[in-house]
């Protein structure tokens, strides 16, 4: 057997065992890891653990700071916040109705694997493989949240971590960006609600004009293609 065939067979075996690793290798994607044992600040190397921690904390606070939201929107945006005459009072009436088991279970089955968990450490995979009695208790909790229009206090907390941007870390914090690790149970509730809102928007044709592309099975491909043709035509005709 030739070396080429052996290499192909090895690549095929690698793809079956770890698809993500094989794709990264083929695309020559750089795998970066953030190790907070040092920082580079203003071209100066920082190695003191306490100072490194202080610098990282300062960046975290800046990332997660409370934003000032302008509630009094006037001018050209006025009409965007006016009630739409084609959206009726009952359009979203079913969004806060109680969840049945099948609806929740369908969301659980479609949770992505390999995602980091929140403070509790409960991952998506644990929900997928736990006993039905556990899911029954989760269903009770989610419906209590809907009835009281509130969620448990710990669900409002999250780990804020940093992950590298798609280039080398080099100890520079601007080469990273934050990620919030929220509770997976909260994600399940959010997914149920977002699916319901999406369904209502589709059934009642709520999102019109330029907003349609956020719905399932919809795409911006056609309008983008039309714009590209217009640009090409303009360039050809100068």
Secondary structure, DSSP 8 states (H G I E B T S, - for coil): --HHHHHHHHHHHHHHH-HHHHHHHHTT-------TT-EEETTEEE--HHHHHHHHHHHHHHHT----------GGGGGGGS--TTS-TTTTTTTTS---HHHHHHHHHT--SS----TT---HHHHHHS-HHHHHHHHHHHHHHHHHT---GGGG--EEEEEE-SS--TT-GGGEEEEEE--HHHHHHHHHHHHHHHHHHHHTT-S-GGGGGGSTT--SHHHHHHHHHHHHHHHHT-
